Amino acid sequence: MTITAEEVLAEIGPVQEILDEHDGVVTVLDTSDGNIMLSLDGGCNGCSSTPMTAMQIYYSLKKLEAINDVIFVNGELPEYMRTFIDQKMAKEAMAGNSTAEDEGPQPKGEIV
């Protein structure tokens, strides 16, 4: 299954809406073999929030079955963030495949 640049941009639409307010631009450079190559341009250049933006884009796209990898040509996604997201997605997948009995007692409290 292949994915087009238009489909990639549609998937990251909510992120793009925020980038539009800051003159940020996501440029899809390649989508071959499910390996998405992106560049964050415009207002993203030099912005301290760019790694967080890249992290949200990576997370959104990696949820799609047709996506193997997301590569930022400008290096906006540090390896530790990529690892964090991959681990989070693995935990989410495991949680989706287990029942409450499998998980054991749940901690009490809430995150505020």
PEWO-V513957 format. One record per pair of residues at least 24 apart in sequence whose ideal C-beta (glycine too) atoms are under 8 Angstrom apart, sorted by the first residue. I is the first residue (numbers start at 1). J is the second residue. D is the distance in Angstrom with one decimal. If there is no record, write none. Layout:
BEGIN
[[I;J;D] [I;J;D]]
END
This chain:
BEGIN
[[1;34;7.8] [1;65;6.7] [1;66;4.5] [2;31;7.0] [2;34;7.3] [2;66;6.6] [3;31;5.5] [3;34;6.8] [3;36;7.4] [3;64;6.9] [3;66;4.4] [3;67;6.7] [4;31;6.4] [5;31;5.8] [8;36;5.8] [8;38;7.8] [8;61;6.7] [11;60;5.8] [11;61;6.1] [11;64;6.5] [12;56;8.0] [12;57;5.2] [12;60;5.5] [12;61;6.9] [15;53;6.4] [15;56;5.4] [15;57;5.7] [15;60;7.0] [18;53;7.9] [19;43;7.1] [19;44;7.0] [19;53;6.9] [22;47;7.2] [24;53;7.1] [26;57;7.0] [29;73;6.5] [33;68;6.7] [34;66;5.4] [34;67;5.4] [34;68;3.9] [34;69;7.4] [35;68;5.4] [35;69;4.9] [35;71;6.5] [36;61;6.0] [36;67;6.1] [36;69;7.1] [36;70;4.8] [36;71;6.8] [37;71;4.9] [37;73;6.1] [38;70;6.7] [38;71;7.0] [38;72;5.5] [38;73;7.1] [39;72;7.1] [39;73;5.0] [39;74;5.6] [40;72;6.7] [40;74;6.0] [40;76;5.3] [41;74;8.0] [44;76;7.4] [50;76;5.0] [51;76;5.8] [51;77;6.5] [51;78;6.3] [51;81;6.3] [54;81;7.5] [55;81;5.0] [55;84;8.0] [55;85;6.3] [58;82;6.7] [58;85;5.8] [59;85;5.1] [59;88;7.7] [59;89;7.4] [62;86;7.7] [62;89;6.3] [63;89;7.4]]
END
